[in-house]
């Protein structure tokens, strides 16, 4: 296998730059450039030189042994001064003088996967961590990177393998009186099925942590939706006017609310109109609002009924609260009244939706779990009949195990890797 290298820190000038080398020649090349190597996993200050003895830079050198590194291979890292000239000199020496190859995007992580250091879900977690913009995304990605999904799948596989062993034993010793193991088999399958049901139930909210929740502002014309949007965004994101129908299309503003990625949608004011463009805008706004995770429904005043029926989790307020100083429970984008309370309610609602112990976060995870769930349901249904065929139950259990293996990347992953690693940077 080739020995590869890349800049593992950010491109451009910096105080310190990290150049990572991985592969069978990593230690030999590092020793040739540094003169000697420090003990494994201990940093040592060394002068880096090319084969002609020309000094390149001073560096802190770290080396990791095969099986105890990020990639699972021999790894060396140079922490050098972060000038463009220093980085270029060291990289040129690695490529031209020592014949190493510049790593492709995500190649270090791909080697970690191939060498069994990480499973596929951990690779995905690392990708999500690199892209994390909010605190909730960081926490969720870090949990996946730490192997939470792999640990869960390992527990499920253990139950299924025990159930499969009992079924196979019943097939092998069908002519002998070895007792009835159906209750034990069912217990193993039901435990996994219950876990899968709970994990699948919370999948949608956890997936939204990555993609972002949508919160729609809904109300009649001139209800203050655009003014509220500007107040939430802290800038003039929307044109505000007393003229009805100013907002013609759905405006979107991406925000961080309580550590959650949220897109606020400003929809066209609800009213009957014969104006073609405005009616199209109202129709589009209604569709987006129906699809949103939460709707903030603005009433024209404290005694005005809401323009639409609220769904569970929606927030109904009366707008322009500055016009009603003696009435509690309103909001004003103009003065900021009630905005802190609104943000607190949104934080609480979003936190409640992602509460729980679930860890799966991607559509691929959901599909694999649903396949396992369907196979287990077939096995459980068969076991609960009097004259079931044991071989068919064994096939269903194997199908469930196969689905879980695909979840963590033990099988059927090659076609996924291109998509996954396309978002990785060189050096990771």
Buried (B, 14 or more C-beta within 10 A) or exposed (E): EEBBBBBBBEEEEBEEBBBBBBBEBBBBBBBBBBEEBBEEEEBBEBEBBBEEEEEBBBBBBBBBEBEEBBBBBBBBBBBBBBBEEBBEBBBEBBEEBBEBBBBEBBBBBBBBBBBEBBBBBBBBBBBBBEEBEBEBBBBBBBBBBEBBBBEBBEEBBEBBEBBBBBBBBBEEEEEEEEEEBBEEBBEBBBBBBEBBEEBBEBBEBBBBBBEBBBBBBBBBBBBBBBBBBBBBBEEEBBEBEEEBBBBBBBBEBEBBBBBBBBBBBBBBBBBEBEEEEBBEBBEBBBEBBEEBBBBBBBBBBBEBEBBBEEEEEBBBBBBBBBEBEEEEEBBBBBEEBBBEEBBEBBBEBBEEBBEEEBBBBBEBBBEBBBBBBBBBBBBBEBBEEEEBEBEEBBBBBBBBBBBBBBBBBBEEBEEBBEEBBEEBEBBB
